[in-house]
Amino acid sequence: MTVTAPRSGATAAAPPRLLSLLLLTVALLGTVLSGVASAHSTLTGSDPKDGAVVATAPQRVALTFSEQVAMGDDAIRVLEPSGKRADVGELRDLCSGSVVRYGVDLRSGLPDGTYTVAWQAVSADSHPISGAFTFSIGAPSETTVSLPTQKAGGGVVGVLYDIGRYAAYAGFVLLVGGVVFVLACWPRGAAARPVQRLVAYGWVTLTAATLALLMLRGPYTGSGELADAFDLGVLRGVLDTKTGTALTSRLLLLGAAALFVAVLFGAYARDRDGERGAEREDERKRDLAFGLAVGGSVVSAGIAGTWALSEHASTGLQPGVAMPVDILHLLAVAVWLGGLAALLVALHRVPSIEREAVRRYSRLAFGAVVVLAATGLYQSWRQAGTWTALTGTAYGRLLLVKVALVAVMVGVAWVSRRWTGQLAEAPASPPYGQEQQEEEPHEGGGDGTPVVARVDDPVRAAQLARQRAAVESARRRRVRDSDPARAGLRRSVLAEAAVAVVVLGVTTALTATEPGRAQERADQVRAASSTAVPDRPVDVELPYDTGGPGGTGTVRLNLDPGRSGGNTLRLAVQGADGKPRDVPELKVSFTLDAQEIGPLPVELERTAVGQWQARSAQLPMPGEWRVRVTVRTSDIDQTTIDKNVKIG
């Protein structure tokens, strides 16, 4: 609730400049509050390409990604038309500089037909990605393999994992925000059972969600089978990953948080409830409060850091800046929304809450919103990139939904602020839980001595218990509703909290959505690939004459697909009669004179009478390449032919 407490004796109206600053800050928050700061990796290219038809089987299948990914040996699977594995099952790291490229070698002797490539990886931001495509050798054919329709991280496991992510965020908000509300705004609330339960629920929710995420992580990024969540071997593999380490660290920090909460609601609550003692006793209370504040800040920042260190902020642009910014962002969210939840519980469940406590929270929430605006602006720059991403990507559209929701919260917060100015000052009261009980009617003797009711009848005893509970509940409601402004504030805060729950859900969805900057970049790469000039195999005939008897003929050269990178080179040697002819020696090299590259010799393998082949003719860049073919027909008769060819 971003309300601003008025000065003593002032009306509900606030200084216009302060109100304008508040609205501007919240508007900025609505624009940039996102909680993520980098990109999911995407597949930007493959060799062979999707839908390509190649003359002969390639040596390997290679995939290129926009960002760094984690892949296992079984991450790329190539399947024959019959469904059999066509790859050798060992992942090859083909990365070079900024190019992220992985591949698998194919078995020899593959039949012609349509092949299916299915791949799965984990982005550096911890999100699983997957896909599939086909290519054909010789000519397309029927295939028994169907492309997978479920993406990585989908299905039942994906739904459960998303629920766990939302629960983890919600638990963190309630735990941290509730504690900050007690320490900074309402110390007397440390003894309030409803507030204690709220913080405890936050701790339990965050702990249970973290355990669930740890168990679901394996199937979420791997098989997708729920049964694998209980496989200890899968769990051991998860513990070795960055995300597994972060989740384990979070559990350890939650153990420390449990001790912290026990002290807060134990020794600290008793000190706040006790009578004001000697100066030394007051100093002890201040030291305890200071220790709780420092310790709580360290533990809270550590828990927030488990998100920053394992997800979006740890990858991409400026991770050294993004991670501490992300920690501040998460803490500010918890202080704002968690404090709002604690205030709502206090207004509904606690007989009285001081107006000064509401004022303190109003100022604290305003500061949290300022931090959110500053950190969110930086995050928005990292992930959105352009204005067109707001409407042209799924991430941008979700962000616009959040803007609308936060705008609603601004309006509700303005109403809450008006009620805050009208709150009556709560009268001095004993510590929570020790309020004077309203005197209940009882039967007594003529001298006024009360007569203890007989409880031999269980039905009568139950009726008396219900009556006492009803009387106590009615008394608390009368005390709670005695201030009309309190009732109005309670309703407005409830509405604000309801919108905040939806905002938290949209934020969770944003963390699983590819940011606009990355989406637009991937779309541009795909568009460039789709409009590129198609590959054209190089096919030339080179007449030769070695000068000796029978030294004339033709060398037919075929380079497929005829572009930079890996190519398949085939040579067919024919005699003067046009029939295939074996020669004692045949050499081929490539030279790019414009760049002074080469000559690059190609190792040939004889495949049949008069036919040679090289499956790994690598040409590093496009350009006008000079092909040099050397033919020797006898011990002394030899010739070399040059031919310039265009490589795309």
ZAMARGU-4260 file (C-alpha; in steps of 0.2 Angstrom, whole numbers, plus 5000, padded with zeros to 4 digits):
<rodrens>
0) 5000/5000/5000 | 5009/5015/4994 | 5000/5028/5005 | 5008/5044/5012 | 5004/5048/5030
5) 4998/5066/5033 | 5006/5077/5046 | 4997/5078/5063 | 4981/5087/5062 | 4982/5089/5043
10) 4968/5084/5031 | 4968/5069/5019 | 4976/5080/5005 | 4994/5078/5003 | 5007/5090/4995
15) 5004/5090/4977 | 5022/5087/4972 | 5024/5073/4984 | 5008/5064/4977 | 5014/5067/4959
20) 5031/5060/4963 | 5022/5045/4971 | 5011/5042/4955 | 5026/5044/4944 | 5037/5032/4953
25) 5023/5019/4953 | 5020/5022/4935 | 5038/5018/4932 | 5037/5003/4942 | 5022/4997/4932
30) 5033/4999/4916 | 5049/4991/4922 | 5045/4979/4936 | 5049/4962/4929 | 5061/4952/4939
35) 5071/4945/4925 | 5086/4952/4916 | 5093/4942/4902 | 5087/4930/4888 | 5083/4912/4885
40) 5094/4904/4872 | 5087/4900/4855 | 5092/4889/4840 | 5098/4901/4826 | 5104/4888/4814
45) 5108/4870/4809 | 5118/4860/4797 | 5109/4852/4788 | 5095/4865/4788 | 5077/4862/4792
50) 5069/4854/4777 | 5086/4852/4767 | 5089/4838/4755 | 5107/4833/4753 | 5115/4822/4740
55) 5125/4811/4752 | 5124/4809/4771 | 5133/4823/4781 | 5147/4818/4793 | 5138/4826/4807
60) 5123/4836/4812 | 5127/4853/4821 | 5116/4866/4830 | 5120/4884/4833 | 5112/4894/4847
65) 5111/4912/4852 | 5117/4910/4869 | 5127/4898/4879 | 5118/4882/4883 | 5121/4866/4894
70) 5119/4849/4884 | 5122/4831/4888 | 5127/4817/4877 | 5109/4813/4873 | 5104/4831/4870
75) 5104/4829/4851 | 5096/4813/4843 | 5096/4810/4825 | 5083/4796/4820 | 5082/4786/4803
80) 5066/4785/4794 | 5063/4768/4803 | 5066/4776/4820 | 5083/4769/4823 | 5097/4781/4830
85) 5108/4787/4816 | 5120/4796/4828 | 5134/4789/4838 | 5127/4797/4854 | 5142/4807/4859
90) 5140/4826/4859 | 5154/4837/4851 | 5158/4854/4857 | 5160/4865/4841 | 5160/4882/4850
95) 5172/4894/4843 | 5174/4912/4851 | 5156/4919/4852 | 5149/4905/4841 | 5139/4893/4852
100) 5138/4877/4842 | 5136/4858/4846 | 5134/4843/4836 | 5134/4824/4834 | 5143/4813/4822
105) 5132/4801/4811 | 5135/4783/4808 | 5142/4778/4791 | 5131/4769/4778 | 5115/4778/4781
110) 5101/4774/4769 | 5092/4788/4759 | 5076/4796/4766 | 5070/4808/4779 | 5079/4810/4795
115) 5072/4818/4811 | 5083/4828/4823 | 5077/4831/4841 | 5086/4842/4853 | 5085/4848/4871
120) 5096/4860/4881 | 5096/4871/4896 | 5099/4890/4894 | 5112/4899/4904 | 5097/4907/4913
125) 5091/4889/4919 | 5076/4887/4907 | 5075/4872/4897 | 5073/4873/4878 | 5069/4860/4865
130) 5065/4858/4847 | 5065/4846/4832 | 5067/4847/4813 | 5070/4836/4798 | 5081/4834/4783
135) 5083/4821/4769 | 5097/4812/4761 | 5095/4808/4743 | 5076/4812/4743 | 5062/4814/4755
140) 5053/4798/4761 | 5040/4792/4773 | 5046/4791/4791 | 5039/4782/4806 | 5046/4796/4818
145) 5034/4809/4823 | 5040/4826/4829 | 5038/4829/4847 | 5024/4841/4851 | 5028/4844/4870
150) 5041/4857/4873 | 5054/4855/4886 | 5047/4861/4903 | 5029/4857/4898 | 5016/4844/4903
155) 5012/4840/4921 | 5030/4842/4927 | 5030/4859/4919 | 5014/4864/4927 | 5020/4858/4944
160) 5036/4867/4942 | 5028/4884/4938 | 5017/4882/4953 | 5032/4879/4963 | 5040/4894/4956
165) 5025/4905/4961 | 5024/4897/4978 | 5043/4901/4981 | 5041/4919/4976 | 5025/4921/4987
170) 5033/4912/5002 | 5048/4924/5001 | 5037/4939/5000 | 5027/4934/5015 | 5042/4929/5025
175) 5053/4944/5022 | 5039/4957/5021 | 5031/4951/5037 | 5047/4952/5047 | 5051/4969/5040
180) 5034/4975/5044 | 5036/4970/5062 | 5054/4976/5065 | 5052/4993/5055 | 5033/4997/5057
185) 5025/4988/5071 | 5036/4980/5085 | 5021/4976/5095 | 5015/4965/5081 | 5029/4952/5086
190) 5017/4946/5099 | 5002/4946/5087 | 4997/4928/5083 | 4990/4931/5066 | 5006/4940/5061
195) 5016/4926/5068 | 5006/4914/5058 | 5008/4924/5042 | 5027/4924/5043 | 5027/4905/5048
200) 5016/4901/5033 | 5028/4911/5022 | 5043/4901/5029 | 5034/4884/5026 | 5028/4889/5009
205) 5046/4894/5003 | 5054/4879/5011 | 5041/4866/5003 | 5042/4875/4986 | 5061/4874/4986
210) 5061/4856/4990 | 5048/4853/4977 | 5058/4863/4964 | 5074/4853/4968 | 5065/4836/4965
215) 5056/4842/4950 | 5071/4850/4942 | 5078/4834/4934 | 5062/4829/4925 | 5058/4847/4921
220) 5074/4849/4911 | 5076/4831/4905 | 5063/4817/4902 | 5047/4826/4908 | 5042/4811/4917
225) 5035/4814/4935 | 5042/4798/4941 | 5060/4804/4939 | 5057/4817/4953 | 5059/4802/4965
230) 5075/4795/4956 | 5090/4798/4967 | 5102/4797/4952 | 5092/4811/4943 | 5093/4821/4959
235) 5112/4819/4961 | 5114/4825/4943 | 5103/4841/4948 | 5114/4844/4963 | 5129/4846/4952
240) 5121/4860/4942 | 5121/4879/4945 | 5102/4878/4949 | 5104/4863/4960 | 5117/4872/4970
245) 5107/4888/4972 | 5091/4878/4978 | 5102/4868/4991 | 5110/4885/4997 | 5092/4892/4999
250) 5087/4877/5010 | 5102/4880/5021 | 5098/4899/5022 | 5080/4894/5027 | 5087/4884/5042
255) 5095/4900/5048 | 5079/4910/5044 | 5070/4898/5055 | 5081/4902/5070 | 5079/4921/5066
260) 5060/4919/5066 | 5061/4910/5083 | 5071/4924/5091 | 5059/4937/5084 | 5043/4929/5090
265) 5051/4923/5106 | 5064/4934/5115 | 5060/4950/5105 | 5041/4948/5107 | 5043/4946/5126
270) 5054/4961/5127 | 5041/4972/5118 | 5027/4965/5129 | 5036/4968/5145 | 5036/4983/5156
275) 5049/4997/5152 | 5064/4992/5164 | 5080/5000/5169 | 5092/5008/5156 | 5102/4992/5155
280) 5087/4982/5150 | 5082/4995/5137 | 5099/4994/5130 | 5098/4975/5129 | 5082/4977/5119
285) 5090/4989/5107 | 5104/4977/5104 | 5092/4963/5101 | 5083/4973/5088 | 5099/4979/5080
290) 5105/4961/5079 | 5089/4955/5072 | 5089/4969/5059 | 5107/4965/5053 | 5105/4946/5054
295) 5088/4947/5045 | 5096/4958/5031 | 5110/4946/5028 | 5099/4931/5027 | 5086/4939/5016
300) 5099/4945/5004 | 5106/4928/5004 | 5090/4920/5000 | 5086/4933/4986 | 5104/4929/4979
305) 5099/4911/4976 | 5088/4918/4962 | 5100/4931/4956 | 5115/4918/4955 | 5105/4904/4946
310) 5093/4913/4934 | 5092/4928/4922 | 5103/4940/4931 | 5119/4929/4931 | 5119/4928/4912
315) 5120/4940/4897 | 5124/4958/4898 | 5134/4965/4914 | 5130/4951/4926 | 5142/4959/4939
320) 5130/4973/4940 | 5114/4964/4936 | 5115/4952/4951 | 5116/4964/4965 | 5102/4975/4956
325) 5091/4959/4955 | 5094/4956/4974 | 5088/4973/4978 | 5074/4971/4966 | 5068/4955/4975
330) 5070/4963/4992 | 5060/4978/4987 | 5046/4967/4981 | 5045/4958/4997 | 5045/4974/5008
335) 5031/4981/4998 | 5020/4966/4995 | 5024/4957/5010 | 5021/4972/5021 | 5005/4974/5013
340) 5000/4957/5017 | 5005/4959/5035 | 4995/4975/5036 | 4980/4967/5029 | 4981/4953/5042
345) 4983/4966/5056 | 4968/4976/5050 | 4957/4960/5049 | 4963/4950/5064 | 4971/4961/5077
350) 4959/4971/5088 | 4969/4987/5086 | 4984/4994/5077 | 4992/5011/5080 | 4990/5024/5067
355) 5009/5027/5068 | 5012/5009/5062 | 5002/5012/5046 | 5011/5028/5043 | 5028/5020/5045
360) 5023/5006/5033 | 5017/5020/5021 | 5034/5028/5021 | 5043/5011/5020 | 5032/5006/5005
365) 5036/5022/4996 | 5055/5019/4998 | 5052/5001/4991 | 5043/5008/4976 | 5058/5020/4973
370) 5070/5006/4973 | 5059/4995/4962 | 5058/5009/4949 | 5077/5012/4949 | 5081/4993/4948
375) 5067/4989/4936 | 5072/5003/4924 | 5089/4995/4923 | 5082/4978/4920 | 5070/4984/4907
380) 5085/4991/4897 | 5093/4974/4898 | 5079/4964/4892 | 5066/4974/4882 | 5078/4984/4871
385) 5065/4992/4859 | 5048/4999/4860 | 5042/4987/4847 | 5046/4973/4859 | 5031/4979/4870
390) 5018/4974/4857 | 5028/4962/4845 | 5033/4949/4858 | 5024/4939/4871 | 5035/4946/4884
395) 5031/4964/4880 | 5012/4960/4880 | 5014/4952/4897 | 5023/4968/4903 | 5009/4979/4897
400) 4996/4968/4907 | 5007/4971/4922 | 5007/4990/4918 | 4988/4990/4918 | 4987/4980/4935
405) 4999/4991/4943 | 4989/5006/4937 | 4974/4999/4946 | 4985/4997/4962 | 4989/5015/4961
410) 4971/5020/4961 | 4967/5008/4976 | 4983/5015/4985 | 4977/5032/4983 | 4960/5027/4992
415) 4970/5018/5006 | 4980/5034/5009 | 4965/5044/5011 | 4958/5032/5024 | 4975/5032/5033
420) 4973/5051/5036 | 4956/5048/5045 | 4962/5034/5056 | 4958/5037/5074 | 4973/5035/5086
425) 4972/5018/5095 | 4970/5020/5114 | 4984/5013/5124 | 4981/4994/5127 | 4990/4979/5135
430) 5001/4968/5124 | 4991/4958/5111 | 4984/4942/5118 | 4982/4950/5136 | 4967/4961/5132
435) 4954/4962/5146 | 4941/4950/5143 | 4923/4957/5143 | 4914/4951/5158 | 4902/4937/5153
440) 4886/4934/5162 | 4886/4920/5174 | 4875/4912/5187 | 4878/4915/5205 | 4872/4914/5222
445) 4863/4927/5232 | 4879/4933/5239 | 4886/4936/5222 | 4898/4921/5223 | 4898/4913/5205
450) 4893/4896/5204 | 4904/4885/5193 | 4893/4877/5179 | 4892/4859/5179 | 4901/4851/5164
455) 4895/4833/5167 | 4884/4835/5151 | 4896/4835/5136 | 4882/4843/5125 | 4880/4857/5138
460) 4899/4859/5139 | 4900/4861/5120 | 4886/4874/5120 | 4895/4884/5133 | 4911/4884/5123
465) 4903/4889/5108 | 4894/4903/5117 | 4910/4910/5125 | 4919/4909/5107 | 4904/4919/5100
470) 4905/4932/5113 | 4924/4934/5111 | 4922/4935/5092 | 4909/4948/5093 | 4919/4958/5106
475) 4934/4958/5095 | 4923/4963/5080 | 4916/4978/5090 | 4933/4984/5094 | 4940/4981/5077
480) 4925/4990/5068 | 4924/5004/5081 | 4934/5016/5069 | 4925/5018/5052 | 4941/5024/5044
485) 4949/5007/5050 | 4935/4998/5041 | 4938/5008/5025 | 4956/5005/5025 | 4954/4987/5028
490) 4943/4985/5012 | 4955/4996/5001 | 4970/4986/5007 | 4961/4970/5004 | 4958/4976/4986
495) 4976/4981/4984 | 4982/4964/4990 | 4971/4955/4978 | 4978/4964/4963 | 4996/4961/4970
500) 4992/4942/4970 | 4989/4944/4951 | 5004/4955/4949 | 5015/4942/4957 | 5008/4929/4945
505) 5011/4939/4930 | 5029/4942/4936 | 5031/4923/4938 | 5025/4921/4920 | 5038/4934/4914
510) 5052/4925/4922 | 5048/4910/4911 | 5045/4920/4895 | 5059/4924/4883 | 5063/4943/4885
515) 5059/4955/4870 | 5077/4959/4866 | 5081/4940/4863 | 5065/4936/4854 | 5067/4950/4842
520) 5085/4945/4839 | 5081/4927/4836 | 5067/4933/4824 | 5079/4943/4814 | 5091/4928/4812
525) 5077/4917/4807 | 5071/4930/4794 | 5088/4932/4787 | 5090/4913/4786 | 5073/4911/4777
530) 5077/4925/4764 | 5095/4920/4761 | 5100/4914/4744 | 5098/4895/4744 | 5113/4884/4743
535) 5118/4879/4725 | 5130/4864/4724 | 5146/4868/4713 | 5147/4856/4698 | 5161/4859/4686
540) 5170/4849/4672 | 5189/4850/4671 | 5197/4843/4655 | 5215/4836/4658 | 5229/4831/4647
545) 5245/4824/4655 | 5254/4823/4639 | 5257/4804/4639 | 5248/4789/4631 | 5230/4789/4636
550) 5233/4805/4646 | 5217/4814/4641 | 5200/4814/4650 | 5189/4824/4661 | 5187/4827/4680
555) 5170/4830/4685 | 5170/4840/4702 | 5154/4842/4714 | 5155/4852/4730 | 5139/4851/4740
560) 5131/4862/4747 | 5143/4874/4739 | 5144/4887/4754 | 5156/4891/4768 | 5158/4878/4781
565) 5157/4859/4779 | 5155/4853/4761 | 5155/4836/4753 | 5167/4835/4739 | 5165/4821/4725
570) 5176/4819/4710 | 5173/4807/4695 | 5188/4804/4683 | 5184/4798/4665 | 5195/4793/4651
575) 5194/4799/4633 | 5181/4786/4630 | 5170/4793/4643 | 5171/4778/4654 | 5176/4779/4673
580) 5195/4778/4675 | 5206/4775/4690 | 5222/4786/4690 | 5237/4783/4701 | 5236/4800/4710
585) 5222/4813/4712 | 5224/4829/4723 | 5213/4844/4726 | 5216/4860/4736 | 5206/4876/4738
590) 5214/4894/4739 | 5205/4911/4743 | 5218/4923/4735 | 5209/4938/4740 | 5211/4934/4758
595) 5227/4925/4756 | 5220/4909/4763 | 5226/4892/4757 | 5230/4882/4748 | 5219/4870/4759
600) 5222/4852/4754 | 5207/4840/4754 | 5210/4822/4759 | 5201/4811/4746 | 5195/4793/4748
605) 5192/4781/4734 | 5174/4775/4734 | 5172/4766/4717 | 5181/4764/4700 | 5185/4782/4695
610) 5176/4790/4710 | 5183/4799/4725 | 5175/4808/4739 | 5179/4819/4754 | 5166/4822/4767
615) 5175/4836/4777 | 5179/4849/4764 | 5180/4864/4775 | 5179/4882/4768 | 5180/4895/4782
620) 5172/4909/4772 | 5162/4914/4756 | 5171/4921/4741 | 5180/4917/4725 | 5189/4901/4728
625) 5202/4894/4716 | 5201/4875/4715 | 5217/4866/4710 | 5216/4848/4704 | 5231/4838/4700
630) 5230/4822/4690 | 5244/4809/4687 | 5241/4796/4674 | 5258/4787/4675 | 5274/4788/4685
635) 5280/4804/4675 | 5264/4810/4667 | 5255/4823/4677 | 5245/4839/4675 | 5237/4852/4686
640) 5221/4861/4682 | 5214/4877/4690 | 5196/4883/4691 | 5188/4898/4700 | 5172/4894/4709
645) 5160/4905/4719 | 5156/4899/4736 | 5141/4907/4745
</rodrens>
